[in-house]
């Protein structure tokens, strides 16, 4: 890396705490009767994401889109096939285990299932204290004070330190998981479907807890979810993934209120409305067919085979990201080659009309 490049990265680090550039992750394909020998599954395909200091980026997409893999790549829980990962401007893409200790302290993860992410044979105090001992080197009374402080911060009491995970409710277990992640005083918190395994009423409590902790500790958060309504509640910015690619990104309100990509519009049309009358009157975009195989991705737009508004260039030419009115970018030929939207929201009437014409 040149001196100029290093200087540019340090300037960006003032705003971007964690950044993934052109990330690619390939896994070896399964061998079987109908699979090709030596085939590779491209789970993440050229993704660039930037986490701005003190803000939340919501990474959303359906199951299999690659969003959880992106979170694990950023934390170096998985090694990238191609691309770079920068933490405060420092390239940590190829750092080995010993050199990663500083990065590990700065980046922590809250997993989806609080029932499987906590060791059932350890007490809560041990679970929360383990990363504090490892990263902060605290022991004895100093460790106990830090554990108690962290438990109180997530809405529990010091008395919970003596309990085992199976003595806690689902919401309490997830609070323990958050406390465990907070223990080393990280800069970045990656929440991978952190509320999807919880009841609706408990989900709102955990989401509000994350918002409070972000304000109190100045956390930068990557919130991975399949639920756009949840993502909007907690996120400043949103990136929408489909088949390993980011198809749209921008400020949360703009993406949710004025989606510029047909896939984003389809996701939003599936979000339930609180009022039954609004639910009945909503125009729904029903997607037909299955996503293409990640082991044989199409050369053009990944969404082309299911898009109600797809036309000739979509199947052969991969769209570039273009600016959107209100902020952010979108990768869609409708913005450039088709009904030239020039950054404006994609009309839902266009998608519904095209769908009816096809089916």
C-alpha positions as a printed NumPy array, in Angstrom:
array([[  0.   ,   0.   ,   0.   ],
       [  1.41 ,   3.383,  -0.988],
       [  1.903,   6.27 ,   1.441],
       [ -0.844,   8.219,  -0.334],
       [ -3.266,   5.291,  -0.04 ],
       [ -2.49 ,   4.956,   3.679],
       [ -3.156,   8.662,   4.215],
       [ -6.5  ,   8.411,   2.389],
       [ -7.516,   5.412,   4.525],
       [ -6.64 ,   7.261,   7.737],
       [ -8.816,  10.201,   6.66 ],
       [-11.738,   7.87 ,   5.92 ],
       [-11.236,   6.177,   9.296],
       [-12.426,   9.344,  11.006],
       [-15.891,   8.568,   9.62 ],
       [-15.756,   4.835,   8.815],
       [-14.868,   2.658,  11.778],
       [-15.168,  -0.623,   9.864],
       [-15.142,  -1.064,   6.109],
       [-15.299,  -4.004,   3.728],
       [-14.175,  -3.328,   0.174],
       [-15.185,  -5.536,  -2.758],
       [-15.619,  -8.572,  -0.505],
       [-15.828, -11.98 ,  -2.151],
       [-16.317, -15.256,  -0.3  ],
       [-16.385, -18.612,  -2.037],
       [-17.081, -21.96 ,  -0.415],
       [-16.356, -25.374,  -1.863],
       [-19.526, -26.822,  -3.363],
       [-20.95 , -30.111,  -2.165],
       [-20.102, -33.193,  -4.141],
       [-23.009, -35.328,  -5.276],
       [-24.842, -36.94 ,  -8.165],
       [-25.88 , -33.657,  -9.804],
       [-23.113, -31.322,  -8.6  ],
       [-20.004, -30.472, -10.569],
       [-16.689, -31.625,  -9.195],
       [-14.704, -28.743,  -7.739],
       [-17.594, -26.265,  -8.038],
       [-17.463, -23.106,  -5.935],
       [-20.394, -21.377,  -4.253],
       [-19.989, -17.601,  -4.277],
       [-21.836, -16.574,  -1.118],
       [-20.613, -12.963,  -1.235],
       [-19.927, -11.347,  -4.592],
       [-18.174,  -7.969,  -4.635],
       [-19.825,  -6.388,  -1.594],
       [-18.672,  -3.024,  -0.242],
       [-20.084,  -1.882,   3.119],
       [-19.013,   0.979,   5.373],
       [-19.941,   1.399,   9.032],
       [-19.96 ,   5.053,  10.031],
       [-18.902,   5.937,  13.555],
       [-21.743,   5.925,  16.073],
       [-24.352,   4.829,  13.503],
       [-26.191,   1.614,  12.656],
       [-26.078,  -0.028,   9.241],
       [-28.937,  -2.449,   8.642],
       [-28.011,  -5.318,   6.318],
       [-31.196,  -6.91 ,   5.038],
       [-32.143,  -9.701,   2.652],
       [-33.901, -13.044,   2.495],
       [-32.374, -16.286,   3.725],
       [-29.312, -17.253,   1.692],
       [-28.578, -13.728,   0.464],
       [-25.141, -13.701,   2.126],
       [-25.812, -11.062,   4.767],
       [-24.645, -13.18 ,   7.732],
       [-21.522, -14.178,   5.805],
       [-20.679, -10.496,   5.319],
       [-20.89 ,  -9.957,   9.088],
       [-18.544, -12.862,   9.749],
       [-16.094, -11.647,   7.094],
       [-15.944,  -8.188,   8.674],
       [-15.164,  -9.755,  12.06 ],
       [-12.565, -12.031,  10.485],
       [-14.46 , -15.089,  11.693],
       [-14.162, -16.148,   8.047],
       [-11.272, -15.394,   5.722],
       [-12.103, -13.46 ,   2.558],
       [-11.5  , -14.947,  -0.887],
       [-10.966, -11.462,  -2.296],
       [-11.279,  -7.921,  -0.975],
       [-10.1  ,  -5.846,   1.974],
       [-11.272,  -5.251,   5.542],
       [-10.266,  -2.009,   7.236],
       [-10.634,  -1.247,  10.955],
       [-10.08 ,   2.446,  11.667],
       [ -8.117,   2.63 ,   8.431],
       [ -5.836,  -0.335,   9.217],
       [ -5.952,  -3.312,   6.871],
       [ -6.731,  -6.417,   8.956],
       [ -7.561,  -8.674,   6.016],
       [ -4.586, -10.989,   6.453],
       [ -3.594, -10.439,  10.083],
       [ -2.874, -13.641,  11.966],
       [ -4.406, -14.737,  15.276],
       [ -1.94 , -12.99 ,  17.599],
       [ -2.119,  -9.693,  15.685],
       [ -5.911,  -9.921,  15.582],
       [ -6.289,  -9.579,  19.375],
       [ -6.655,  -5.782,  19.167],
       [ -9.224,  -6.118,  16.386],
       [-11.108,  -8.825,  18.283],
       [-11.505,  -6.514,  21.255],
       [-12.793,  -3.706,  19.021],
       [-15.339,  -5.912,  17.202],
       [-17.814,  -8.172,  18.986],
       [-20.816, -10.217,  17.849],
       [-24.296, -10.979,  19.182],
       [-25.601, -14.197,  17.639],
       [-29.148, -15.096,  16.647],
       [-29.994, -17.83 ,  19.135],
       [-29.383, -17.042,  22.83 ],
       [-30.106, -20.693,  23.633],
       [-27.151, -22.065,  21.646],
       [-24.687, -19.146,  21.823],
       [-24.2  , -19.444,  25.614],
       [-22.36 , -22.355,  27.24 ],
       [-24.981, -24.044,  29.461],
       [-22.322, -25.306,  31.899],
       [-21.062, -21.83 ,  32.788],
       [-22.698, -19.329,  35.121],
       [-23.651, -15.9  ,  33.782],
       [-20.812, -14.235,  35.681],
       [-18.306, -16.571,  34.036],
       [-19.807, -16.052,  30.583],
       [-19.648, -12.27 ,  30.846],
       [-16.295, -12.26 ,  32.65 ],
       [-14.424, -14.532,  30.224],
       [-13.886, -11.952,  27.429],
       [-13.183,  -9.238,  30.022],
       [-10.392, -11.363,  31.501],
       [ -8.992, -12.192,  28.073],
       [ -8.995,  -8.673,  26.636],
       [ -8.792,  -6.361,  29.672],
       [ -6.738,  -8.661,  31.936],
       [ -9.007,  -8.006,  34.936],
       [ -9.273, -10.498,  37.79 ],
       [-10.602, -10.751,  41.313],
       [-12.679,  -7.893,  42.675],
       [-11.925,  -5.667,  39.668],
       [-13.344,  -8.331,  37.349],
       [-16.427,  -8.801,  39.526],
       [-17.104,  -5.055,  39.553],
       [-16.833,  -4.901,  35.761],
       [-19.142,  -7.903,  35.345],
       [-21.727,  -6.348,  37.681],
       [-21.503,  -3.012,  35.86 ],
       [-22.011,  -4.689,  32.495],
       [-25.002,  -6.725,  33.694],
       [-26.671,  -3.59 ,  35.048],
       [-26.001,  -1.817,  31.726],
       [-28.067,  -4.427,  29.852],
       [-30.967,  -4.363,  32.32 ],
       [-30.008,  -7.285,  34.557],
       [-28.837,  -7.318,  38.186],
       [-25.595,  -8.541,  39.803],
       [-27.611, -11.427,  41.26 ],
       [-28.   , -12.858,  37.745],
       [-24.255, -13.577,  37.716],
       [-24.827, -16.674,  39.869],
       [-27.399, -18.247,  37.553],
       [-26.995, -20.679,  34.666],
       [-28.439, -19.858,  31.218],
       [-31.227, -22.439,  31.547],
       [-32.526, -20.53 ,  34.582],
       [-33.185, -17.464,  32.428],
       [-35.897, -16.492,  29.947],
       [-35.106, -15.994,  26.258],
       [-34.961, -12.217,  26.631],
       [-32.672, -12.461,  29.651],
       [-30.366, -14.839,  27.794],
       [-30.05 , -12.39 ,  24.912],
       [-29.242,  -9.631,  27.406],
       [-26.459, -11.876,  28.745],
       [-25.209, -12.383,  25.173],
       [-25.165,  -8.607,  24.671],
       [-23.382,  -8.136,  28.011],
       [-20.779, -10.692,  26.953],
       [-20.189,  -8.732,  23.737],
       [-20.021,  -5.414,  25.616],
       [-17.503,  -6.672,  28.189],
       [-14.299,  -5.827,  26.25 ],
       [-15.625,  -2.285,  25.508],
       [-15.83 ,  -2.737,  21.713],
       [-16.247,  -0.031,  19.102],
       [-18.311,  -2.219,  16.75 ],
       [-21.181,  -4.576,  17.541],
       [-22.391,  -7.023,  14.876],
       [-25.909,  -8.261,  15.627],
       [-26.757, -11.283,  13.471],
       [-30.556, -11.711,  13.555],
       [-30.266, -10.799,  17.229],
       [-34.027, -10.617,  17.883],
       [-35.538, -13.054,  15.373],
       [-35.621, -15.935,  17.891],
       [-37.524, -13.865,  20.478],
       [-41.209, -13.134,  21.051],
       [-42.494,  -9.895,  19.525],
       [-42.87 ,  -8.12 ,  22.886],
       [-39.316,  -9.118,  23.885],
       [-37.969,  -8.057,  20.484],
       [-38.981,  -4.452,  21.105],
       [-37.275,  -4.475,  24.512],
       [-34.005,  -5.757,  23.043],
       [-34.151,  -3.286,  20.14 ],
       [-34.686,  -0.37 ,  22.52 ],
       [-31.837,  -1.698,  24.674],
       [-29.503,  -1.65 ,  21.657],
       [-30.527,   1.922,  20.861],
       [-29.821,   2.993,  24.439],
       [-26.458,   1.206,  24.559],
       [-25.436,   2.787,  21.271],
       [-26.116,   6.262,  22.65 ],
       [-24.511,   5.509,  26.013],
       [-21.327,   3.835,  24.734],
       [-21.02 ,   5.388,  21.272],
       [-21.288,   1.991,  19.562],
       [-21.157,   1.452,  15.815],
       [-23.572,  -1.368,  14.904],
       [-24.064,  -3.703,  11.965],
       [-27.606,  -5.048,  12.323],
       [-28.211,  -8.114,  10.137],
       [-31.863,  -9.043,   9.624],
       [-34.434, -10.297,   7.127],
       [-37.103,  -7.938,   8.541],
       [-37.137,  -4.457,   7.007],
       [-39.573,  -3.105,   9.605],
       [-37.146,  -4.06 ,  12.397],
       [-34.168,  -2.722,  10.456],
       [-35.872,   0.631,   9.943],
       [-36.493,   0.965,  13.683],
       [-32.835,   0.657,  14.644],
       [-30.829,   1.665,  11.551],
       [-29.551,   4.973,  10.231],
       [-28.575,   3.398,   6.9  ],
       [-29.708,   0.253,   5.073],
       [-28.031,  -2.06 ,   2.555],
       [-30.228,  -4.605,   0.741],
       [-28.609,  -7.88 ,  -0.398],
       [-29.707, -10.41 ,  -2.978],
       [-27.723, -13.49 ,  -4.062],
       [-24.499, -12.243,  -2.498],
       [-24.686,  -8.712,  -3.9  ],
       [-25.796,  -5.359,  -2.499],
       [-28.542,  -4.159,  -4.849],
       [-29.493,  -0.954,  -2.993],
       [-28.158,   1.092,  -0.104],
       [-28.795,   4.47 ,   1.448],
       [-30.397,   6.312,   4.389],
       [-32.975,   4.155,   6.152],
       [-35.965,   6.467,   5.607],
       [-35.197,   6.895,   1.904],
       [-34.772,   3.169,   1.236],
       [-37.961,   2.223,   3.119],
       [-40.19 ,   5.089,   1.957],
       [-38.865,   5.408,  -1.608],
       [-37.229,   2.147,  -2.74 ],
       [-35.359,   2.386,  -6.034],
       [-34.846,  -1.349,  -6.683],
       [-37.671,  -3.8  ,  -7.506],
       [-36.372,  -6.314,  -4.952],
       [-36.47 ,  -3.71 ,  -2.168],
       [-40.024,  -2.786,  -3.207],
       [-41.026,  -6.479,  -3.118],
       [-39.571,  -6.908,   0.379],
       [-41.455,  -3.854,   1.611],
       [-44.749,  -5.004,   0.088],
       [-44.498,  -8.146,   2.233],
       [-44.141,  -6.246,   5.529],
       [-47.464,  -6.493,   7.442],
       [-49.391,  -3.306,   8.175],
       [-50.652,  -2.581,  11.686],
       [-54.081,  -1.487,  10.379],
       [-56.186,  -4.212,   8.666],
       [-57.629,  -1.664,   6.216],
       [-54.162,  -0.589,   5.105],
       [-53.167,  -4.244,   4.744],
       [-56.16 ,  -4.936,   2.471],
       [-55.513,  -1.898,   0.274],
       [-51.782,  -2.514,  -0.153],
       [-50.523,  -3.542,  -3.579],
       [-48.419,  -6.674,  -3.147],
       [-45.551,  -7.742,  -5.38 ],
       [-45.499, -11.54 ,  -5.576],
       [-42.184, -12.985,  -6.721],
       [-42.283, -16.197,  -8.758],
       [-39.558, -18.78 ,  -9.101],
       [-36.467, -19.455,  -7.032],
       [-33.241, -17.455,  -6.803],
       [-30.438, -18.617,  -9.115],
       [-27.842, -21.012,  -7.701],
       [-24.855, -19.282,  -6.035],
       [-22.65 , -21.914,  -7.695],
       [-23.773, -20.673, -11.128],
       [-24.726, -16.994, -10.74 ],
       [-26.161, -15.23 , -13.807],
       [-23.923, -12.817, -15.731],
       [-26.405,  -9.957, -15.425],
       [-28.584,  -8.695, -12.591],
       [-28.966, -11.405,  -9.913],
       [-32.669, -10.546,  -9.556],
       [-33.487, -10.657, -13.286],
       [-35.108, -14.121, -13.287],
       [-37.687, -13.073, -10.656],
       [-38.095,  -9.37 , -11.413],
       [-41.553,  -8.35 , -12.713],
       [-39.972,  -5.444, -14.629],
       [-36.962,  -7.244, -16.135],
       [-36.133,  -6.489, -19.776],
       [-33.4  ,  -7.408, -22.259],
       [-30.194,  -6.018, -20.674],
       [-31.02 ,  -7.417, -17.222],
       [-30.14 , -11.025, -18.012],
       [-26.773, -10.306, -19.639],
       [-25.307,  -7.095, -18.193],
       [-24.528,  -6.618, -14.518],
       [-25.871,  -3.2  , -13.495],
       [-23.55 ,  -0.67 , -11.902],
       [-24.483,   1.292,  -8.796],
       [-25.959,   4.707,  -9.631],
       [-26.9  ,   7.596,  -7.298],
       [-30.446,   7.829,  -5.945],
       [-32.446,  10.924,  -5.072],
       [-32.383,  11.292,  -1.298],
       [-29.034,   9.537,  -0.898],
       [-27.47 ,   6.166,  -1.549],
       [-27.103,   4.062,  -4.679],
       [-28.959,   1.324,  -6.563],
       [-27.846,  -1.337,  -9.047],
       [-30.747,  -1.565, -11.49 ],
       [-31.081,  -1.109, -15.269],
       [-34.492,   0.522, -14.774],
       [-32.572,   3.566, -13.556],
       [-30.445,   3.849, -16.696],
       [-31.485,   1.74 , -19.706],
       [-35.194,   1.027, -19.295],
       [-37.863,   3.484, -18.127],
       [-35.141,   5.926, -17.124],
       [-35.944,   6.686, -13.486],
       [-32.711,   8.649, -12.994],
       [-32.555,   7.976,  -9.278],
       [-36.286,   8.215,  -8.581],
       [-38.222,   5.492,  -6.712],
       [-39.401,   2.531,  -8.775],
       [-43.213,   2.844,  -9.164],
       [-44.964,  -0.122,  -7.584],
       [-47.616,   0.166, -10.318],
       [-44.945,  -0.707, -12.867],
       [-44.016,  -3.881, -10.986],
       [-47.611,  -4.974, -10.385],
       [-48.607,  -4.242, -14.003],
       [-45.63 ,  -6.129, -15.414],
       [-46.368,  -9.074, -13.088],
       [-49.994,  -9.244, -14.239],
       [-48.936,  -9.082, -17.884],
       [-46.534, -12.001, -17.435],
       [-48.786, -14.182, -15.299]])
